[in-house]
Amino acid sequence: MGSLQDTAAENNFMCPPSLLDPEEFRRQAHKMVDFIAEYYHNIDKYPVLSQVSPGYLRDLLPDSAPAAAEPLEAILHDVHEHLIPGLTH
């Protein structure tokens, strides 16, 4: 059984370089798991029904995706502040 590198060489294409080193990936993945675990730990504190009007999120979204990556902390903050209030639990 070969590796991805072997397969890439056989097919004349290069695997793209890793943009996120394994330790940084591990750190960010742990933050995501902690966020989800905290959400489930506190799920009884959220209202059962959505607390927002239909379409509220559309007004909060930018016209286009960001040109540069945002930190995971900013994304998780947006999820907590803007997405979770729109959930029905």
Order of alpha helices (4+ residues) and beta strands (2+ residues): alpha-alpha-alpha-alpha
